[in-house]
Amino acid sequence: MHTHLVGTNRVVVAQGAPVAPVLERIARDQLVLVTNGGVRLLDSSGAARRVDGGFRVTAARLSAVDRRMGDLLLTSALYDDPKDGPTVLHLLCR
């Protein structure tokens, strides 16, 4: 669970996407990140569907570290991509 925050950003970097703007904002605004997706890195119980501007996620989570004081939630959900098939999305949510 605790490595989900680091691991997800590492994958984003490996895929060539920028993480610096998000990490800089977290540091600048002193945001607290919460995660509950560590055990669901590759097998999420949540479901995502594409909507205008992003995804709508439906999921039930039993726990999250520091959930009472968090600013952003990093979680996961399964998206059935029409082209690539089932894909686990890792989502940073407000």
C-alpha positions in Angstrom: 0.0 0.0 0.0 2.7 2.5 1.0 4.7 1.9 -2.2 1.6 2.6 -4.5 2.3 6.4 -4.4 6.0 5.9 -5.5 5.4 3.0 -7.8 2.6 4.6 -9.8 4.8 7.7 -10.4 7.7 5.5 -11.4 5.5 3.8 -14.1 4.3 7.2 -15.3 7.9 8.3 -15.8 8.8 5.0 -17.5 6.0 5.6 -20.0 7.4 9.1 -20.8 4.7 11.2 -19.2 5.6 14.2 -17.1 5.2 13.9 -13.3 7.2 17.0 -12.3 4.2 19.4 -12.4 2.2 17.2 -10.1 5.1 16.6 -7.7 5.9 20.3 -7.7 2.3 21.2 -6.8 2.3 18.6 -4.0 5.4 20.1 -2.6 4.4 23.8 -3.1 0.9 23.4 -1.6 2.0 20.8 1.0 -0.7 18.4 -0.1 -1.2 15.1 1.7 -1.7 12.1 -0.6 -3.8 9.1 0.4 -3.7 5.7 -1.2 -5.7 2.5 -1.0 -4.6 0.9 -4.2 -1.4 -1.0 -3.1 -3.0 -4.4 -3.1 -4.8 -3.6 -6.3 -1.9 -2.6 -8.5 -2.9 -5.1 -11.2 -6.4 -6.3 -10.1 -8.6 -3.4 -9.2 -12.1 -4.0 -7.8 -13.2 -0.5 -9.0 -14.7 0.2 -12.4 -14.1 3.2 -14.6 -16.0 4.5 -17.6 -15.0 7.3 -19.9 -17.0 10.5 -19.7 -16.4 14.0 -21.0 -13.1 15.3 -19.5 -12.0 12.0 -17.8 -13.4 9.0 -16.1 -16.3 8.2 -13.7 -15.2 5.7 -11.1 -17.4 3.3 -9.1 -15.7 1.4 -6.3 -15.9 0.4 -2.7 -12.8 0.7 -0.6 -12.3 -0.7 2.9 -9.4 1.4 4.0 -7.0 4.2 3.1 -3.9 5.5 5.0 -4.4 9.0 6.4 -7.8 9.3 4.8 -9.0 11.9 7.4 -6.3 14.4 6.5 -5.7 13.8 2.9 -6.0 16.2 0.0 -5.6 13.8 -2.9 -6.5 10.2 -3.3 -4.5 7.8 -5.5 -6.6 4.8 -6.3 -7.2 2.3 -9.1 -10.1 1.2 -11.2 -10.5 -1.3 -14.1 -11.3 0.3 -17.5 -12.5 -1.8 -20.4 -10.7 0.0 -23.2 -12.5 -0.6 -26.5 -9.1 -0.9 -28.3 -6.7 -2.4 -25.8 -9.1 -4.4 -23.6 -9.2 -4.4 -19.8 -6.7 -1.9 -18.3 -6.1 -0.9 -14.7 -6.1 2.9 -14.3 -4.3 4.6 -11.5 -6.1 7.8 -10.7 -5.1 10.8 -8.7 -8.4 12.3 -7.4 -9.4 15.4 -5.5 
